[in-house]
Amino acid sequence: MAEIMRRHLILPLTISALMLLWTACSSDSGHPFTIESDRVRQGDYLAKALSTTALESNYPVTSNTIRQPILYKLSINGQDNEAGFGQNHYLNIPPGITQFYAPTIHFGQTDFVPKFIEPPINDNIEVHFRVDFRSVLKAWANTGVFISTTGDSIKQTDFTGLFLAGGTPPLTWLWDQTKLPESMRFQDEDGDSIYTLAVQFSAGESKPVTRRWELTQNLSGLPRFHSPSAPILEALYNLALEEAQLDIRSDSTFMAGKEWPGVWTRDMSYAIDLGLNFAFPEIAKRSLMAKIDTSGRIIQDTGTGGSWPVSTDRIVWALAGWSTFLATGDSAWLAQIEEPILEALVRDFNWNRSQKSLLFKGETSFKDWRSQTYPFWMSPAEIGGSQALSTNVLFQRAMQLAAFMARPGTTGGMVWSQRAHIYHDLIWNSFRNTLSNALTDYYLPYPSFLPAPTRDALGEALAILFSPDTTDFMRNLIATYPRTAFGTPVIAPQLPDREPYHNQAIWPFVEAYQLLAAKKVGNQAVYRHGVESITRAAALFLTNKENMVYDTGSSVGTAVNSDRQLWSVAAYLGSIYRGLFGINVMYIDPQAGFGLELKPNNPWKWSTFQLTDFVVQGSRFDISLKGTGSVVKEMRVNGRVWDPVDLIPLKIPKNYKIIITLTEDRSETDEVNLKGAGLEIPATPVCSIHDDTLTWVSSTHQIFAALNSTIFDTISQSPWIVPDSLSGYLSFMAMDSNGQISFPTPPFMRGPSVVVKLTNGKQNGSVDLDQHSPRYTINFKMTSGGDYAIRFLYANGEGPIETDNKCGVALMSVNTDEPQFLWSFPQLGSWDSWGYTEWQPVTLKSGVNELTFDMKKWPIRNMNGVVNHFRLADMEIMPDAYGGN
């Protein structure tokens, strides 16, 4: 199956040479900041430890200029319903004025990114916004409903206000706010249907303002870190513990961050895995169980198209559940987490894998803001059909854990162990891109299977950490990933015309997994770089921010951000527990139970650290580190010399005093790749096909043509005649002078296809399926049997595109009495909006075929658990692009 995924590698040698040249470049452009024993300095800015419980910083967390263009969007009722992701309004203001009247815009009006951008504004300015709201009011007057360009049906009776959202302070993206700011509400004061709003934009302080943090929380009972030679590190540790405590809600569960009061499966799970399992095991347990629904399922948070199965990374819960078991040794907890993990694993293994590649489907883990990761044209159904590196690695890890949790010698344990081995190899073979000598971020859905032109820092790190091996290829992944002086960008290369968030940004929790992966493969330079990135950010911000701009290290300019972000807090703790002290709990055997492995690695120039009152499975550890580097020169446990290869047994709780002396690995020659992080993929070609003629907007880039997953031709000029022999999905990509390849165009289907109109016998043109009408059978005749692909034209107006949990799901059979396929019908925002599902391969016979949906006989639930409703109009059939392979 991996062969299908490799066909895209048939490219001219010139592309391969350019890509390899890019990944091999590495240089040190100099450090823009320094970390000293009691301070972090960056240019004129300074963060200083006044003590181990107090810090001050004059680093700006707001801009002292107003960046241009001003980025904004209109919002009815505080929802993201004016235009799609990444489709914003842009305002360029000339210099030297204090009041500006923006051009009147219509709700839903399309704007383009301006080619010329005015310089930043240095003074305060009042901007008057005006919105022509007549089209919305007219629709309400006529039908009571306005359908936005996002497909949302907005009723007049539900209208609470027109608001201004944006990414330029004081504007904020309003979508997750429970209370909308009145200062951003438009008014129609003279009744002419032109809504107005005046907003004061402040250039901020021109001089640095010193901010201060002092410990206010009681840290007793928590592991304590001591850094007598470097109080800045100890103060930041205390800051992280305090912020973790402040992120505990009144119901004793973890919130996602200061601005995000909800308990989120993904955020909380990664945070627990990184280190909160050791510091707050009981809160971790309560938080994890808060994300189990009444039927015992792990909850996939609201997301693209209505959550699962478009988003499938809820399986990350397994990492956190297991990590908490390792920290506590609580057998009752192990019994409690086994069923939810197996339910999620079995459900997706049985129903949500590509039949061709066998990889798990679903969007990338954590990168769930669609325009920050995917081409603008990809629908929720197509995102749900894609196969992501990060999500597949999480499922592979869950298989490993299922094997661990099974009773020794049982069939279930052996089955999951075998599957984990198979998927480990499948992932490393399928996602390996020989052009970039790296792993691809994700694959487009069948039948395209084209690789994304980006790398994924989180996916690569998890793949390395969850592999039993350490290979030269893994070392190369760490050595070649493009980084900046401020850390590791989430993706590389970057995407054009998108604001910093997942794109063009550094996330401390991703950095934490990267530094742990670098530590595993022995790249001391990248390990040190990651530790310094997390330390610098926490010190200068005086909080553990959600993210920062990749090439400035600043939170100013990010699309969305929050203080004391839970997984950023855990990133700092993880850099101490798992990085510096190298704490790892390992399974020995059924008789001996578990043991503690210590693989410390001190990247700092300071040589004395202590971790005290660190409790693992009832044993209490006081660990002292002396020296620097990654090589253990001597280790003593309760006064006895201890071989560092041997695990410290945890079966019987004891108190341990451990002293470890470290020394440098003199053979270290690794470097950090500080070139290439700023490269952007080129714009996707703008193409159209009429009959057999392809035309495209003039481009200075080289254009490549791909049929399904195979790149087969280079196109030099427009128009281009499409060969009659081509059958399948035709896509086009651009390559720039740096060897960067664009996203592919929306695919053009070539070759024969047939459309079957669906009816329920009462109403022509569509068929509704839900709990009241759970069964529908489609009978149709084929002149010849063989391998085909089908998709459906459908509607689902139960929720907006970007959130909620009412993705339609149903199992389907083909010429049999047993279900064979899971179909998902993601939310489209309105029952008047129609879209296509993904394609799925099927085998059909000559003559009459019978396809059956039966939601009652073969029940399968979405995340809502109650509302599962969608509407079918057409079924389209085409020959299988791979002939059944």
Secondary structure, DSSP 8 states (H G I E B T S, - for coil): -HHHHHGGG---HHHHHHHHHHHH-------S-EEETTEEEETTEEEEEEETTEEEE---SS-SSB-SSEEEEEEETTSS-SS-TT--EEE---TT-SEEE---EETT------SS----B-S-EEEEEEEE-HHHHHHHHHHSEEE-TT--EEEGGG---EEEEESSTT----TT-SS--GGGB-B-TTSSSEEEEEEEE----SS---EEEE--S--TTS-EEE-TT-HHHHHHHHHHHHHHHHTB-TTS-B-SBTTB-S--HHHHHHHIIIIIHHH-HHHHHHHHHTTB-TTS-B---S-TTTSTTT--GGGHHHHHHHHHHHHH--HHHHHHHHHHHHHHHHHHHHHSB-TTT--B-B--SS---GGGTS-TT--HHHHHHSEEHHHHHHHHHHHHHHHHHS-TT-HHHHHHHHHHHHHHHHHHHHSEETTTTEE-SEE--TTT--B-S-EEHHHHHHHHHT-S---HHHHHHHHHS--BTTB-BSEESB-TT--SSSTTEE-HHHHHHHHHHHHHHT-HHHHHHHHHHHHHHHHHHTS--S-EETTT--STT-SS--TT-HHHHHHHHHIIIIIIS-EEEEEEETTTEEEEEE---B-SS--EEEEEEEEETTEEEEEEEESSBSEEEEEEETTEE--TTS-EE-SS--EEEEEEEEE--TT-------SSTT-B------EEEETTEEEE---SSEEEEEETTEEEEEE-SSSEE--TT--EEEEEEEE-TTS-B------EEES--EEEE-B-SSSBT-EEESSSS-EEEEEEEESS-EEEEEEEEEE--SS-SSS-S--EEEEEEESSSS--EEEEE---SSTT--EE---EEEEE-SEEEEEEEETTTS----SSSS---EEEEEEEEEE-TTTT-
